[in-house]
Amino acid sequence: MRIIGGNVLMLTPITAAFFLLVSRYRPWMALGLVTCVCVAIETLQWLLATGRSVDIDDVLLNTLGAWAVYLLLSRYADSLRGWATACRRASE
């Protein structure tokens, strides 16, 4: 169960960053980028034979976590952008 939770949460920060950067223009691009990152990680594990198992479940769970973050952030995107703008103005 711990491994499943880790896989679901592993790409959460990357998903949030991609979503906040590109969601205004192409919201699905953030999910595509996260999926590509996840596949790249698994491919590198397979190519480098790091002793870690390569499993499609990791890709699916990471993508599921990315979708969950996407749905959560899309619901609160406007308030997050407003908060980010206010923080940026306050730091100037």
Secondary structure, 3 states (H helix, E strand, C coil): CHHHHHHHHHCHHHHHHHHHHHCCCCHHHHHHHHHHHHHHHHHHHHHHCCCCCCCHHHHHHHHHHHHHHHHHHHHCHHHHHHHHHHHHHHHC
